[in-house]
């Protein structure tokens, strides 16, 4: 990656602070209380459309817990061994054996007081999972993550650019929103590709450079 070779762009990782809240204020508050140990319920199921921020929040919680010195595990479409804080993304993709393992893990986490975060494309009742697992997943707090408006996406892109040390003109942001994919992760990936292109050319970001990136096949898949 250009940023690693040049060593001038700061690292970026999902955190609760750089998550653009939008209409998800209640969810973020509940997660913070659970992390602080001031909430009785510490099992969460988050669902929403692709790019709504599910993975961001799961990874942010795990990162926050690790920063506090707590063992924490993030897993995508897999069930990890026990830890005080666990996040499992895309549970609808789990096979039968993994669903049994998640059922057992869910019970253990509730009994132990651990913090468990799960995500899916839809609410538990609408997922193609074992009946007993669907029931368990509905026991905790279930939140839909609401997608961002264009104004909120603009803020997220500007925030991401600032974290990378990239001065992003407003016209570049507007072009991204008009011609890029609608989900935020894809937009952020395209912004990263633009940053790398600018570093290679030693030029400031602009709409013509963004067009070059988009036309050269660096669009995120």
C-alpha positions as CSV (number, residue, x, y, z in Angstrom):
1,X,0.0,0.0,0.0
2,X,1.3,3.5,-0.8
3,X,0.5,4.8,2.6
4,X,2.7,2.2,4.2
5,X,5.6,2.6,1.8
6,X,5.6,6.4,2.2
7,X,4.8,6.3,5.9
8,X,3.0,9.6,5.8
9,X,-0.7,8.8,6.0
10,X,-1.9,7.9,9.5
11,X,-3.6,4.6,10.2
12,X,-7.3,4.4,10.5
13,X,-9.4,1.9,12.4
14,X,-13.1,1.7,13.2
15,X,-13.9,3.3,16.5
16,X,-17.1,4.5,18.3
17,X,-15.8,8.0,17.9
18,X,-15.5,7.9,14.1
19,X,-18.8,6.1,13.6
20,X,-21.2,8.6,12.1
21,X,-24.2,8.2,14.3
22,X,-27.1,9.5,12.2
23,X,-30.3,8.1,13.5
24,X,-28.5,5.5,15.7
25,X,-28.1,7.6,18.8
26,X,-29.9,5.1,21.1
27,X,-27.9,2.2,19.8
28,X,-24.5,3.9,20.3
29,X,-25.5,5.0,23.9
30,X,-26.5,1.4,24.7
31,X,-23.2,0.1,23.4
32,X,-21.2,2.6,25.5
33,X,-23.2,1.7,28.6
34,X,-22.6,-2.0,28.1
35,X,-18.9,-1.4,27.6
36,X,-18.8,0.7,30.8
37,X,-20.5,-2.1,32.7
38,X,-23.5,0.2,33.6
39,X,-26.1,-1.9,31.6
40,X,-27.7,-5.1,32.7
41,X,-28.0,-6.4,29.1
42,X,-24.8,-7.0,27.3
43,X,-26.0,-9.2,24.3
44,X,-26.7,-7.3,21.1
45,X,-28.0,-8.2,17.7
46,X,-27.4,-5.5,15.0
47,X,-29.1,-5.7,11.6
48,X,-29.3,-3.5,8.6
49,X,-28.6,-3.2,4.9
50,X,-25.1,-3.7,3.4
51,X,-22.9,-0.8,4.2
52,X,-25.0,0.4,7.1
53,X,-22.1,0.2,9.6
54,X,-22.6,-3.2,11.3
55,X,-19.0,-4.4,10.9
56,X,-17.7,-0.9,11.9
57,X,-19.5,-1.1,15.2
58,X,-18.5,-4.7,15.9
59,X,-14.9,-4.0,15.2
60,X,-15.0,-0.8,17.2
61,X,-16.4,-2.5,20.3
62,X,-13.7,-5.2,20.1
63,X,-11.0,-2.6,19.6
64,X,-12.3,-0.5,22.5
65,X,-12.3,-3.5,24.8
66,X,-8.8,-4.5,23.8
67,X,-7.6,-0.9,24.5
68,X,-9.0,-1.3,28.1
69,X,-7.0,-4.5,28.5
70,X,-10.0,-6.9,28.0
71,X,-9.5,-10.0,25.8
72,X,-11.8,-9.5,22.9
73,X,-12.4,-11.4,19.6
74,X,-13.9,-10.3,16.3
75,X,-15.0,-13.0,13.9
76,X,-16.6,-12.9,10.5
77,X,-19.0,-15.7,9.7
78,X,-17.3,-17.9,12.2
79,X,-17.7,-18.7,15.9
80,X,-14.6,-18.1,18.0
81,X,-13.6,-19.6,21.4
82,X,-14.8,-17.9,24.5
83,X,-13.6,-14.4,25.5
84,X,-15.1,-11.7,27.7
85,X,-16.0,-9.7,24.6
86,X,-16.9,-11.4,21.3
87,X,-18.3,-10.0,18.1
88,X,-19.6,-12.3,15.3
89,X,-20.5,-10.7,11.9
90,X,-23.0,-12.1,9.4
91,X,-24.4,-14.9,11.4
92,X,-26.8,-15.9,8.6
93,X,-23.8,-17.4,6.8
94,X,-23.0,-19.9,9.5
95,X,-23.4,-23.6,8.7
96,X,-25.3,-26.0,10.9
97,X,-22.3,-26.9,13.1
98,X,-21.4,-23.2,13.6
99,X,-25.0,-22.4,14.5
100,X,-24.9,-25.0,17.2
101,X,-21.6,-23.6,18.5
102,X,-23.1,-20.1,18.5
103,X,-26.1,-21.3,20.4
104,X,-23.8,-22.7,23.1
105,X,-21.7,-19.6,23.1
106,X,-24.7,-17.4,23.5
107,X,-25.8,-19.3,26.5
108,X,-22.3,-19.2,28.0
109,X,-21.9,-15.4,27.4
110,X,-25.2,-14.6,29.1
111,X,-24.4,-16.8,32.1
112,X,-20.9,-15.4,32.4
113,X,-21.9,-11.7,32.0
114,X,-19.7,-11.4,28.9
115,X,-20.5,-8.9,26.1
116,X,-21.6,-10.5,22.9
117,X,-22.4,-8.6,19.6
118,X,-23.9,-10.3,16.6
119,X,-24.9,-9.0,13.2
120,X,-27.1,-10.1,10.4
121,X,-28.8,-8.8,7.2
122,X,-32.2,-8.9,8.9
123,X,-33.8,-9.2,12.3
124,X,-33.3,-12.6,13.9
125,X,-36.9,-13.8,13.3
126,X,-36.3,-13.4,9.5
127,X,-33.0,-15.2,9.2
128,X,-32.7,-18.7,7.9
129,X,-31.2,-20.2,11.1
130,X,-32.1,-23.0,13.5
131,X,-35.3,-22.2,15.5
132,X,-33.6,-22.4,18.9
133,X,-30.8,-20.1,17.7
134,X,-33.3,-17.5,16.3
135,X,-35.1,-17.5,19.7
136,X,-31.8,-17.0,21.6
137,X,-30.8,-14.1,19.3
138,X,-34.0,-12.3,20.1
139,X,-33.4,-12.5,23.9
140,X,-30.9,-9.6,24.0
141,X,-31.2,-6.1,22.6
142,X,-32.0,-6.1,18.8
143,X,-31.3,-2.9,16.9
144,X,-31.7,-2.0,13.3
145,X,-28.9,0.2,12.1
146,X,-30.4,3.0,10.0
147,X,-28.5,4.0,6.8
148,X,-27.0,7.4,6.6
149,X,-28.4,10.3,4.6
150,X,-26.2,12.0,1.9
151,X,-25.4,14.8,4.4
152,X,-24.2,12.2,7.0
153,X,-22.2,10.4,4.3
154,X,-20.5,13.6,3.5
155,X,-19.5,14.1,7.1
156,X,-18.2,10.5,7.2
157,X,-16.1,11.0,4.1
158,X,-14.7,14.3,5.4
159,X,-14.0,12.6,8.7
160,X,-12.2,9.7,7.0
161,X,-10.2,12.1,4.9
162,X,-9.1,14.1,7.9
163,X,-7.9,10.9,9.7
164,X,-5.7,10.2,6.7
165,X,-4.4,13.7,6.5
166,X,-6.2,14.3,3.2
167,X,-7.6,17.8,2.4
168,X,-10.8,16.8,0.5
169,X,-12.4,19.6,-1.5
170,X,-16.2,19.7,-1.3
171,X,-16.6,19.1,-5.0
172,X,-14.7,15.8,-4.7
173,X,-17.1,14.7,-2.0
174,X,-20.1,15.7,-4.0
175,X,-18.8,13.8,-7.1
176,X,-18.2,10.7,-4.9
177,X,-21.8,10.7,-3.7
178,X,-23.2,11.2,-7.1
179,X,-21.2,8.7,-9.0
180,X,-19.8,6.2,-6.5
181,X,-21.7,3.3,-4.9
182,X,-24.3,4.2,-2.3
183,X,-22.9,2.1,0.6
184,X,-20.4,3.9,2.9
185,X,-17.7,1.2,3.0
186,X,-17.5,1.3,-0.8
187,X,-17.3,5.1,-0.8
188,X,-14.5,5.0,1.9
189,X,-12.6,2.4,-0.1
190,X,-12.8,4.6,-3.2
191,X,-11.6,7.6,-1.2
192,X,-8.6,5.5,0.0
193,X,-7.8,4.6,-3.7
194,X,-7.9,8.4,-4.5
195,X,-5.6,9.1,-1.6
196,X,-3.1,6.5,-2.9
197,X,-3.4,7.9,-6.4
198,X,-2.7,11.4,-5.1
199,X,0.3,10.2,-3.2
200,X,1.8,8.5,-6.2
201,X,1.4,11.6,-8.3
202,X,2.2,14.0,-5.5
203,X,-0.9,16.1,-6.4
204,X,-3.8,17.3,-4.3
205,X,-7.2,15.5,-4.7
206,X,-9.5,16.8,-7.4
207,X,-12.4,15.6,-9.4
208,X,-10.2,14.9,-12.5
209,X,-8.0,12.6,-10.4
210,X,-11.1,10.9,-8.9
211,X,-12.4,10.3,-12.4
212,X,-9.0,8.7,-13.2
213,X,-9.3,6.3,-10.3
214,X,-12.9,5.4,-11.1
215,X,-12.1,4.8,-14.8
216,X,-8.9,2.8,-14.2
217,X,-10.8,-0.1,-12.5
218,X,-9.9,0.9,-8.9
219,X,-13.6,1.0,-8.0
220,X,-14.2,-1.2,-4.9
221,X,-15.9,-4.5,-5.7
